[in-house]
Amino acid sequence: MASKRKITNVKPMFGQSRSKAFNTVKRKFAPNLQSKRIYVPDIDRFVKVRVTAKEIKTIDRIGLRTFLKRQGKKLESLL
């Protein structure tokens, strides 16, 4: 399963873990993904989205419709 998000295309980052002895191990930094039900008054129903914690804060502040407009997406893509 691809872990790229439908709304903002957030992907995992790759890097290295380092020990005190400076040994390196490749690892993956996964985004902080959360499932969230957001009420959309335009269509009078809830929409279930899987977004990062940072995106949830942004959606709470400016609203889902404005957030999707900034991302160049339409609400119909979530239904």
Buried (B, 14 or more C-beta within 10 A) or exposed (E): EEEEBEBBEBEEEEEEEEEEEEEEEEEEEEBEBEEBEBEBEEEEEEBEBEBBEEBBEBBEEEBBEEBBEEBEBEBEEBE
